[in-house]
Amino acid sequence: MINLLKKVFSPVLNIFEKNNDEFVYRSLNRKIVVFVSTVFALLGFGLPVFMPVLIELGYWFVMIVFGSLAAVGFIVGLLGSDKAVAKLLGSR
């Protein structure tokens, strides 16, 4: 199942895994990425609860941005290699 998901999300994962630069990975990095992605998901998908009207374009923009950031974070945090997680956090 994991291999299938990695194959499906390979375009996103390849962005973070394609270079051969050195990186510093700590075991806490993956937990940080998943936690921040959870916060973004709560902001992106919890926002409609507090919005009076969903018609304004600004609300949709915020939901799309936070939802996209959460999706990328979850993909890299749960399926990515140590190199991808370190690159997402900017570790060198």
C-alpha positions in Angstrom: 0.0 0.0 0.0 2.8 2.4 0.9 4.6 1.7 -2.4 1.4 2.4 -4.3 0.9 5.7 -2.5 4.6 6.6 -3.1 4.1 5.9 -6.8 0.9 8.1 -6.9 2.5 11.0 -5.1 5.9 10.7 -6.8 5.6 14.0 -8.6 5.4 15.8 -5.2 8.0 13.6 -3.6 10.5 14.0 -6.4 10.6 17.7 -5.9 12.1 17.2 -2.4 14.2 14.1 -3.1 15.9 15.0 -6.4 19.2 16.7 -5.4 22.3 15.1 -3.9 23.1 17.8 -1.4 24.0 16.9 2.1 21.3 17.2 4.7 20.9 17.0 8.5 18.0 14.9 9.6 16.8 14.6 13.2 14.1 12.2 14.4 12.0 15.1 15.5 11.9 16.6 12.0 9.2 14.2 10.7 7.0 14.9 13.8 7.4 18.6 13.3 6.3 18.4 9.6 3.2 16.2 10.5 2.3 18.6 13.4 2.5 21.7 11.3 0.6 20.0 8.5 -2.2 19.1 11.0 -2.3 22.8 12.1 -2.6 23.9 8.5 -5.3 21.3 7.9 -7.3 22.6 10.9 -6.9 26.1 9.6 -7.9 25.2 6.1 -10.8 23.0 6.8 -11.9 24.4 10.1 -12.3 27.9 8.7 -15.7 27.3 7.1 -17.2 26.7 10.5 -16.4 30.3 11.5 -17.1 31.9 8.2 -20.6 33.5 7.9 -20.6 33.4 4.1 -18.5 31.2 1.8 -19.0 33.3 -1.3 -16.2 35.8 -0.9 -13.1 34.9 -2.8 -10.7 35.7 0.0 -12.0 32.9 2.2 -11.6 30.4 -0.6 -8.1 31.5 -1.3 -7.1 31.0 2.4 -8.7 27.5 2.4 -6.9 26.5 -0.8 -3.5 27.7 0.4 -3.7 26.1 3.8 -5.2 22.9 2.4 -2.4 22.7 -0.2 0.3 23.3 2.4 -1.3 20.6 4.6 -1.5 18.1 1.8 2.2 18.6 0.8 3.2 18.4 4.4 1.3 15.2 5.0 2.6 13.6 1.8 6.3 14.4 2.6 5.9 13.8 6.3 4.3 10.4 6.0 5.6 9.0 2.7 8.8 10.9 2.0 12.4 9.9 2.8 14.5 11.5 5.5 16.1 13.6 2.8 12.7 15.0 1.6 11.7 15.8 5.2 15.0 17.6 5.8 14.7 19.6 2.6 11.2 20.6 3.4 12.4 22.1 6.7 15.4 23.6 5.0 18.1 21.6 6.9 21.5 21.6 5.3 
